[in-house]
Amino acid sequence: MTRTLVKVCGCNTPEAVDAAVDAGADYIGLVHFEPSPRHVTLDDAKRLRARIPPETKVVLLLVNQQPVPTAMAVDAIRPDVVQFHGGETAEWLGLLKQNVTQALWKAIGVRSADSLDSALRFKGAVDRLLYDAAPGVLPGGNGVAIDWTLLRDFRHQLPWGLAGGLTPENVAEAIRVSGTELVDASSGLESSPGVKDPGRIRAFVEAARNA
């Protein structure tokens, strides 16, 4: 059985980045979205990116950015993956995919099984779908879990991952129920909004690995 990939999102300090690297996360997410408590400027993201070793992949998270700011952010950070967490269309992401070397991920807010069917419009436009709770105050990072059973029997047509309300305490069950190939946590690894807890990061990665 292939081991579950782990992404620690919303790392906004050197300490958080180092904790995720030391814990063995496969992906580290940097959030460039000002309303988020996890927001990092491009300058800060660049410095954090420089701390991350090549074997750990860097994900730059953007929300509803226009083409020029998107290009500037990708050029400045040079991530391995660009994750889109807003209302970006399949058409726009398909055009972008033709012009960047990075993998593209699209977060999908899941309310029902219909959300999964609708997300198939991104087939060919992105490299992975990330199923998250439907947007609340923020597009993501709200600590709300989705119904994992919706994903279990769905006929997935492209790589995917699970986000939304994942914690060290529930991630093993989430993997068991959903069958996900990647788990992504942010607020569930914090002591307060935007403040990562190294102990919870380590516990999350361990729980996912042992699931």
C-alpha angles and dihedrals in degrees: 000000000000113000118247115258116232129213123188106199133195098034105166105163135054089246092056093047092048092048091052092047093047091049090055101248114175094212134027118200124214113195116214100184118111100213091058120092085222095057119137125190117236090254092052092043089053091053093047091047089056090060094057117093120231094252090062112071121226121223119197111204118208132177123207095328119170118242097262097049088044091054091046092051094047092047093048098047102028093204125185091233134024113208120198118206105174139064096302113154127233089239094056094045090048090056091046091050089061091056106043134060095214124099113253124221127187123204114219124199107224120210099152143343088284088067090062093050091048092051091064088081086080092063107125092015099073138027098224140014119218113204112213137163115284111274118277126169087331128029089246142346092071095126094238120138126217127221100278093196090069089069098045100078099025116120099237114205099189137024114291145178140200127242136157125091096358117157138168087261099055107025096093091053091046090054092046095049100039102032090222121177094208135031125201125193134177120146091033089065096054138097090206133355108305095001113110119213110218091207093054091047090054093045092049094052091046093049092050092048092050096045 
